C-alpha cells in the first residue's frame, strides 16, 4: 500500500501520494492537486520543489555528501579521471578498459574544430564574453554535424554517443581558439598522444605545436577540477538544460542554453569573485585578518564560503585544497593570494561567528586559485566550470530523452492588473 499525505484546504481534504527515493528522501506528489482542487503550490526559486526524479547525482547538504551514480566524490577524485567519470555520469556505470579506450579515441577524433565553426567563433565581436563564445560555438557544432542535432528524439538518442563526445571534446577547442584569437595567435591543433587536459592546456598556452609537455601535476589539477564539477544535481543550469530538452531540443541546443544559465554571477561566476576578493585583500596589505572582521560587521562579503546546498564543509573543497598545493609546487610559483586564502580559512573555521552560520569554504574557494596559477584569464573561469559540467548536462538531457513525458511548464501567481477597458490615445492626453 502506497504512503499518502493528507492536505486540507478549507473544508476539503486531498490525499497526495508520497514518493520515496533510494536514499530515503521523500516528496509529496502534487501533480494532480490543481486538477482536484484548483489550487497550485507557490515556491519562489523552486528551493523546496522536486522537478524530476533522477538517478545521476545524490547530495546530502547537511552531511556534506556528494555522489555520482552512487560513488562517493572523494573516492572518484582519488582513483578516477575526468573522462572515466564522464562515462559514469553519462551512462550510470564505470566503464571497462575497452569502453574507456573507445571513448578516449572518440573524444580525440573530435578535438579539432571544423573550419566553419572556427570561422563562426573568430567572426564574433572582439568584446564578446568567453561564455557567449562557448554557447555560440556549441550551437555552431550542431550546425556542423546536423545528423547529431536533428531534434528528432529517437535519432538524437541513436547518435548520442557521438554528440556527447563531440561536445565534451570540442568545447576545449572553442575556448582555446577564442583565447588565442584575442591575443592574435594561431590555433594549436590537438595532439593524439596527449591526454584530455594536457591537450587543452597546450591548445591554450603553448607557443607552438612542438612545445614541451605540461607537468603531470598541473594537468592532473585541471582534470580534478573538471571531475569535481561534472554534475551537481538540479542547479540553475542543469534544470535549464532539462527544461530545454523537455521540449524536444537536441543536445547542442540544450547544452548551449545551460551554458548561458551558468554564466550568471550567482551561479558559475563565484570562483571569479573569490579571486577578485583575494586580490583586493592582497593589494590592501592585509593578510586576511582585517577582512574577516569587516565581513563579520557586514561591511564586506566573504566570497567562497557557504553554499546554498551544503550546510557542512563542501566535500569538493577538501579535495581541491591539497590539489592546490601540488599544482603550485609543480609550477614552481608562490601565490600570495593562496596564503591569504589559507589564513581566511583558518580564521573562519575557528571563529564562532562562521561556525554558527556554517560558513565553510566551498569548491570555488580553491578552484579559482588553481586556475589563476595555471594562467587562465579570470573571465574564462566560468567557461572551465562549463567544460567540467558538460557531462552532467548531457546525462540529464539523456534522462529527459529516455524518460521524459511532458514539456516543462511551471505555473505562476498573477499579480498584475485585472481586466480594464482600452482607453484611446486622445483620451490619454
NORWOVEN-V369985 format. One line per field, one symbol per residue. ss: DSSP state (~ for helix, > for strand, _ for the rest). phi: phi as a letter, one per 20 degrees, with the letter a starting at -180 (. if undefined). burial: # if it has 9 or more other C-alpha atoms within 8 Angstrom, else .. A space follows every 10 residues. Layout:
BEGIN
ss: ???
phi: ???
burial: ???
END
This chain:
BEGIN
ss: ___>>>>>>_ _>>>>>>>>> _____>>>__ __~~~~~___ ___~~~____ ______>>>> ____>>>>__ >>~~~~~~~_ _~~~~~~~~~ ~_____~~~~ ~~~~~~~~~_ ____~~~~~~ ~~_______~ ~~~~~~~~~~ ~~~~_~~~__ __~~~~~~_~ ~~~~~~~~~~ ~~~~~~~~~~ ~~________ _____~~~~~ ~~~~~_____ _____~~~~~ ~~~~~~~~__ _____~~~~~ ~~~~~~____ ~~~~~~~~~~ ~~_______~ ~~~~~~~~~~ ~~~_____~~ ~~~~~~____ ____>_____ ____~~~~~~ ~~~~~~~~~~ ~____~~~~~ ~~~~~~~~~~ _~~~~~____ >_~~~~~~~~ ~~~~___~~~ ~~~~~~~~~~ ~~~~~~~~~~ ~~~_______ __________ ____~~~~_
phi: .ffcceddcl dddcedfddd efdmfcbeed fdfffecmdc ecbgnlfcde eadcdecccd ffemdcceln effffffedd cffffgffff dncfffffff fffgfffffd fdffgffgff ffefggeffg ffffffffff gfffcffdce mdgfffffdf gfffffffef gfffffffgf ffemdffdff dfedfgffff ffffcffbfd gffeggffff ffgfgfgfdg abmeegffff gfffffenff ffffffffgf ffggfedeef fffffgffff fffeneeoff ffffffenec deendnbfee dbffffffff gfffgfffff fmcdcfffff gffffgfffd eggeffeled fdfffdffff ffffoffgfd gfffgfffeg ffgfffgfgf fecfdcffbf ebdfcefegb ffdfffeen
burial: ...##..... ...#.###.. .......##. ..##...... .......... .....##### #..######. .######..# ########## .#..#....# ..##.###.# ###...##.# ##.......# ########## ##.#...### #.#.###.## .######### ########## #.....##.# ......#### ####.#.... ...#..#### ########## ###..##### ######.### ########## ####..#### #####.###. ##...####. ##.###...# ..#####..# ########## #.##.##### #.....#..# #.###.###. ...##..### ########## ###..#..## ########## ########## #..#...... .......... .........
END
